[in-house]
Amino acid sequence: MLNMWSQLTDDEDKKKLMCSAACKMYEGVGGKLGISVEKKCALACGAECCRLAFRKN
């Protein structure tokens, strides 16, 4: 997704905002499906990339 966001904007703050929104979306959808989502690292937290871990509850 980072590559897609980079094509949309060069603004790092906007990329962080999109990252944060995507992480929240995955957490919400995963919760409804019985899947926990752990944010390992994310642009929104200052990392160079986003990594999420999905685990079936």
Contacts in CASP RR format, 6 or more apart in sequence:
PFRMAT RR
TARGET T0000
AUTHOR 0000-0000-0000
METHOD contacts of the structure
MODEL  1
MLNMWSQLTDDEDKKKLMCSAACKMYEGVGGKLGISVEKKCALACGAECC
RLAFRKN
1 18 0 8 1.000
1 19 0 8 1.000
1 22 0 8 1.000
1 50 0 8 1.000
2 15 0 8 1.000
2 19 0 8 1.000
2 43 0 8 1.000
2 49 0 8 1.000
2 50 0 8 1.000
5 14 0 8 1.000
5 15 0 8 1.000
5 18 0 8 1.000
5 19 0 8 1.000
6 15 0 8 1.000
8 14 0 8 1.000
9 15 0 8 1.000
15 43 0 8 1.000
16 43 0 8 1.000
16 44 0 8 1.000
16 46 0 8 1.000
17 44 0 8 1.000
19 42 0 8 1.000
19 43 0 8 1.000
19 44 0 8 1.000
19 50 0 8 1.000
20 42 0 8 1.000
20 44 0 8 1.000
22 50 0 8 1.000
23 37 0 8 1.000
23 39 0 8 1.000
23 42 0 8 1.000
23 44 0 8 1.000
23 50 0 8 1.000
23 52 0 8 1.000
26 37 0 8 1.000
26 52 0 8 1.000
26 54 0 8 1.000
27 37 0 8 1.000
27 39 0 8 1.000
28 37 0 8 1.000
30 36 0 8 1.000
30 37 0 8 1.000
30 54 0 8 1.000
31 37 0 8 1.000
31 57 0 8 1.000
34 56 0 8 1.000
34 57 0 8 1.000
35 54 0 8 1.000
35 55 0 8 1.000
35 56 0 8 1.000
35 57 0 8 1.000
36 54 0 8 1.000
36 55 0 8 1.000
36 57 0 8 1.000
37 52 0 8 1.000
37 53 0 8 1.000
37 54 0 8 1.000
38 52 0 8 1.000
38 53 0 8 1.000
38 55 0 8 1.000
39 45 0 8 1.000
39 50 0 8 1.000
39 51 0 8 1.000
39 52 0 8 1.000
40 51 0 8 1.000
40 52 0 8 1.000
40 53 0 8 1.000
41 47 0 8 1.000
41 49 0 8 1.000
41 50 0 8 1.000
41 51 0 8 1.000
42 50 0 8 1.000
42 51 0 8 1.000
42 52 0 8 1.000
43 49 0 8 1.000
43 50 0 8 1.000
END
